[in-house]
């Protein structure tokens, strides 16, 4: 494992600066994935609404 250096050249034995930079660089990718995760949720809601409409229509026809 390479020794990491802080901004002033101080030795960072835990490598926390390197881990922080990796976290910061990775964070925008996580934000880009959120809209993609909303797609299946919208489809699920539409499916449930359609299922309720079909059940209501069948019940209405049965009671008519």
N, C-alpha and C positions, 0 to 999 in steps of 0.2 A: 504494500500500500504506500503510495507516495505521500510525503509530508505536505500538508496544505499550508499555504501562507495567507494571512489576513491582509487587509488593505495596506497596513503599515509595515508589512513584512514580519509580523509576529507569528510565531508558530501556533497553529490551531490543532492541538492533539486530537480533539474529538471530531474534527472535520465538519463542524457545524456550519461553517460558511458554505462549504461545498454542498451539503445537504439542503441548506436554505435555497441556494441558487437552483438546484435541481427541482425543488418544490415550486419555486417561482416560475421556472421555465415550463413546468408541467401544468400549472394552473390554467392557462388559456385553453388547453386541449380539453380539460374537464368542462369548461363553460361552453365549448362548441358542441359537446355531446348532449347537453340538456334539451335543446329543441328537438333533437332526434328521438329522445325518450318520450316527448310529449305526443308524438305521432300515434303510437299504439294506444295511448290513453284515450285520445280522441276517438279512435276507431272502436274502442271498447264501449265508450259512452253512446256512440251512434248505434252500435249493435244492441245495447240494452234498450234504448228508446224504440228501436224497430221491433224488438221482441215484445215489449209491452203493448205497442200498437197492434201487433198481430193477435196477441191474446185478447185485447179489448175488442177487436173486430170479431173474433170467433165467439166471444161471449155475447156480443150484441146480436149476432146472427142466431145464436142458439136460443136467446130469450125473446126473439122477435115473433 
